[in-house]
Amino acid sequence: MGLIRNILAIIGLIAILAVAYGYSKFGSELEALKALDPKARGVYTEMWQKLKENGDSASATVWKQALAEDVDWEDAEEAMRSTATELNIRGVGELPLSTQVELMTGEEQRFLKIYQFCNPQTAMKMVNYRDAFSAYLPCRIAMIEDKNGKYWLYALNMDMMIYGGKTLPPELLEEAIAVKEAILTIMERGANGDF
């Protein structure tokens, strides 16, 4: 009986030491995770799953939507512009990269154009909250012709900015979510040529 009690005491001591070691090693990491927005774990889990799937960090951090079969790039572009106007999001620039490269090289390129959209007041509030948010501005949607001739829209997944750190102040969170929803709507309606 004494032998069994001693074995159980040793097992208990080992368990306590293992927990203490684990907490000393990872406790601060767990506390840091608890300080993040409640949706942060889901954001990083989704990103990790995409990264494991294709091994590409850029693909793991974007939204992607194909243009419908009957929608050409001009219709998609017009639909995005009109949707942005409707949603009070300003078009603040366009970068016709494939056209520029064609002019520079004289060689035909597959289509690539970047559309920049912004709600200036929300943008300034985000930057006033954290200077680093300026690197996410303005919101960009890329339209690209893939190597098989299919057109796609890509945009940075804004969930990382919105939920990936400490919870944003309520008013700023609400505005950031509104911009996110606007960008997703612009992409969806652009992809479907929905004016």
N, C-alpha and C positions, 0 to 999 in steps of 0.2 A: 504494500500500500504506500509506504514511504517513497519507494522508487518511482511509482507512478506520479505521486505528488511532486517530486523533484523534477521529473521530465516535463510535467505540465508547467511548472514554474519557469523552467529554462525556455520552453516554447513561448510562454507569455513574455518573458524578458526579451527574447529575440524579436517578437512582434512589436513590442514597445520601442525597441531600438530602431527597428526598420521604419516605423511610423515617424519617429523623431528625425531620423536621417532623411527620409523623404520630404518631410516638412521643411527641414533646414535647406535642402537642395532645391525644392520646387515651391515652397510656401509663398515666397514673394511673387513668383510668377502667377500663382493662383489668385493672389490678392490683386495683382495688376489686371488680370482678366475680369475679375468681379467689378472693377471700376469702369469697365467699358459699357457701351450701350447694350441693352439686353439682346439686340439683334446682331451684334458683332459676331458672335460665335457662328450663326447661320451664314453670314456673309463670307467669313473666312473658310468655313467648311465647304461651301459651294465653290469658292475659288480653288481650294485644295483639290476637290474632286475633278474639276476641269483641268487643273495642272497635271494631276496624275494621269488623266485620260490622254492628253496630247503632248505633255512635256513642254508647253509653250506658255510663258507667263503673260504675254500679250493677249492670247486667246482666252486666257482664264479671267481677264479683267474687262471684257467688253460685252456689249449686247450686239447681236447680229440678226439681221432680218433680210431675207431674199426679196427682190422685187417680184411681183406676180408675173406670170408668163406673158400676159397681155399688156404690161406696163413697160414703156421705154424710159430711158434716163431723163428725157426732157419732161415727160409727164410726172415722173417721180419728183424731179426738181421743182416743178411748178406747184405740185401738191404740198411739198414741204414748205415752200415759201408762203403759200396762202394759209396753211395751217398755223405756221408761226405767227403770222399777222393776226389771225383769229384769236390765238391764245395770248396775245400781247407779249410775244417773245420777239426780240429784234434780230433780224439778220444783220450781223455786223461784219461779215466778210466772206469771201469765197476764194479758194485757192485752186485754180484749174491746173493741177500739177502735171497731168499727162499732156495737156496742150503746151505747157511751158517746156517740158522735156522735148516734145516734138519740134518746137521752134529752135531749141538749142542744138539738137542732134540731127534734125532732118529725117528722123526715123519715126514711123508710126508707133504709138504706144497703146497699151490697153487703157481703158478709161479709168481715171482716178481724179476725183474732185472732193475737196474738203469744204463743208458748209459750216459756218460759225454762227451760233445763235446765243443770245444773252438776254437776261432780264437785268438791266444795269443796276437797279436798286438792290435787288437780292445779291448780285455780285459784290457790290460794295459792302453790304452787311456781312457777307461771308468773309471777305478780306479783313474787315474791321474786327471780326471775331478771331481770325487766325491768318496771318500773312501767307502761310504756305498754301492756302486755298487758291491763291492767285494762279498757281500752276495749273489748276483745273479749269481756268477761264480762258476764253468763253467756251460754252459747251460746243463740241464739234461732232458733226456727223459726216463720216466719209462714205462716198459712193464709189464703189470699185467694181470693175469688170474682172471676174476671176479668169483663170487660165483656160476655162472652158467656154467663156463668152457669157456667163450668167452674171447679172448685176446684184450687188449686195449693199446693204447699209450697215455701217458699224458705228458705234458710239461707246465711249468709256462708261462702264458700269458705275453709276453714281452712288450705288449702295455703300461702297467702301468709304466714300467721302461723307455720306450722311450718317451711316451706322457703325463704321469701322473703328471709331474711337470713343471717347467719352460722349455721352448724350449731349446733343446740341441744345441750346436754350430753346424753350418751346416755340417762340415766334419764329426763330431762325429755322428750326426743324420743319415747321409748317411750310415756310417759303421754299426751303430746299426740296421738300417732297413735291410741292407744286411744280417746280422747275423740272424735276425728274419726270413727273407724269406728263408734262408738256413735251419733253424731248422724246419720250416713248410714243406719244401720240403723233408727233411729227414723223417719226420713223414709220409707224404703222400706216398712217395715211399716205405717206410718200411711197411706201412699198406697194400699196394698192392703187396708187394714182387717184386717190380720193380727194378731190378739190373741195 
